[in-house]
Amino acid sequence: MQLLQAVRAAGFRAEAAPAERLAAVLEAVAALDAATASCDGPQAQAPEGAGVRQQAYPSVLRRWREFSPDDLGKVLHAYAACGACNPDALFLACARELPGTLPGAPLHAMVLIALAFAARRMTPADVKAVLEGELVRRRGELTPEALVDAATLLALWDDAAPAELWGALRDAAAPQLDGFPPNALAEFAALHVCHAGPLDRDFSAAVAASAAPRVAEFVAADAARVVQCVGHAVFVASGEEAPAHRAFFAVVARDAMARLGEYGPEALHGLVTGAAHSSVRVEGFAPAVWGALAEGGALAAYDGDDLADILCAAALLSGDGGGEAALERLAGLAAGVAARLSQFSPDALHKVAYSYSRAGSPPRALFDALAMEVSGRLAEFTPQQLAGMAAAFARAGMDAPSHWGEGTEGQGGVYD
């Protein structure tokens, strides 16, 4: 912002500015846009930078070859989401010559250039082919920041990136995970899971080992993302945990108990459902989650199915009860849950029944409400879901309604 103010005060003339100075100004415009978008929404752009960007465009279009690869990446990034002018001519001009010049550029600069093209959904096939080869061949050059940018790039490409590319990024990341800032570690892991599938056992253990000693440095949302990614890896490995996994889950649970108020609905969902895949049970964790949900008005912030996920995961994490005070916290949520049952999917209703069937004194009013809700929506339920509901009622010491159908006796649900 200060740079843009200085530019306006000095009567900035793009044509006369050295290429490095022009790139710095446009980089400041992009940074201001990012700050504006974080406050006003992803499509928002800062009006302070629009005039500078529009004024500079004719000069940039004429002089783009003067920019170093690093500066060209900054310039293209500034114009990638430009609303003040149409920069397609600039991107097309660059695309014609980049395949021949990219291989000699710093790898991170190549990634930033390609990110700008990907943001405009106009990555040329030959540019993409060059970068794919360079990422594999020169992956050792990528810093943590560059690795997150490269993962973001692979996620933006219209076609799924080859597994070899994600493997190259993992190989480059593994020896320097401790150098990733907390938000970057969470972002890299989450991008991988979303676009390349679960982390493998060894890499997820390395992520866990890196995160555990510094988990207090993670904001709640980032801690939850790492827990979810590591937990998913343990689930895919059929519950086979490395010592690093177990140590991580124990540390995260204790840290979260001290600051559960920082976990919003999405973060709490990721934290609890991720941790439930672990064999680690930390005393007091599930009751703390129930307590957070019970605080005034908290339930209203949760989507019905997400709430059911949290209740079910916390029940798994609680062992067989968790003590009198813990069960009181769970029971205290029952009325609020019962009032929202119509918002729950059949699977979510099954999870609610399972969760409360594990309580020492299952709340009769909630199970009566469940019976009525399920009875009114029988056509939505599969035989397995009905069997799961019946098993939960039996565990709670109650009879399932007879009109739920034959064949549910003696069967269990997916959580039993």
LINRA-V451295 format. One record per backbone hydrogen bond with DSSP energy under -0.5 kcal/mol. NH is the residue of the N-H (numbers start at 1). CO is the residue of the C=O. Records with the same first field share a line. If there is no record, write none. Layout:
NH=CO  CO
This chain:
5=1
6=2
7=3
8=4
9=5
10=6
11=8
12=7
14=12
16=13
17=13  14
22=18
23=19
24=20
25=21
26=22
27=23
28=24
29=25
30=26
31=27
32=28
33=29
34=30
35=31
36=32
37=33
38=34
39=35  36
40=36
41=37
44=41
49=46
50=46
51=47
53=49
54=50
55=51
56=52
57=53
58=54
60=56
61=57
62=58
63=59
64=60
66=63
67=64
72=68
73=69
74=70
75=71
76=72
77=73
78=74
79=75
80=76
81=77
82=79
87=85
90=87
91=87
92=88
93=89
94=90
95=91
96=92
97=93  94
98=94
99=95
100=97
101=97  98
102=98
104=101
105=102
110=106
111=107
112=108
113=109
114=110
115=111
116=112
117=113
118=114
119=115
120=116  117
121=118
122=117
124=122
128=124
129=125
130=126
131=127
132=128
133=129
134=130
135=131
136=132
137=133
138=134
139=136
141=138
142=139
147=143
148=144
149=145
150=146
151=147
152=148
153=149
154=150
155=151
156=152
157=153
165=162
166=162
167=163
168=164
169=165
170=166
171=167
172=168
173=169
174=170
175=171
176=173
177=174
179=176
180=177
185=181
186=182
187=183
188=184
189=185
190=186
191=187
192=188
193=189
194=190
195=191
196=192
197=192  193
204=200
205=201
206=202
207=203
208=204
209=205
210=206
211=207
212=208
213=209
214=211
215=212
217=214
218=215
223=219
224=220
225=221
226=222
227=223
228=224
229=225
230=226
231=227
232=228
233=229
234=230
235=231
236=232
237=233
238=235
239=234
240=237
241=239
245=242
246=242
247=243
248=244
249=245
250=246
251=247
252=248
253=249
254=250
255=251
256=252
257=253
258=254  255
259=255  256
262=259
263=260
264=262
268=264
269=265
270=266
271=267
272=268
273=269
274=270
275=271
276=272
277=274
278=275
283=281
285=282
288=284
289=285
290=286
291=287
292=288
293=289
294=290
295=291  292
298=295
299=293
300=297
301=298
302=299
307=303
308=304
309=305
310=306
311=307
312=308
313=309
314=310
315=311
316=312
317=313
318=314
319=316
321=319
322=320
327=323
328=324
329=325
330=326
331=327
332=328
333=329  330
334=331
337=333
338=334
339=335
340=337
341=338
343=340
344=341
349=345
350=346
351=347
352=348
353=349
354=350
355=351
356=352
357=353
358=354  355
359=356
362=359
364=362
367=363
368=364
369=365
370=366
371=367
372=368
373=369
374=370
375=371
376=372
377=374
378=375
380=377
381=378
386=382
387=383
388=384
389=385
390=386
391=387
392=388
393=389
394=390
395=391
396=392
397=394
398=393
404=401
405=402
408=405
411=408
416=413
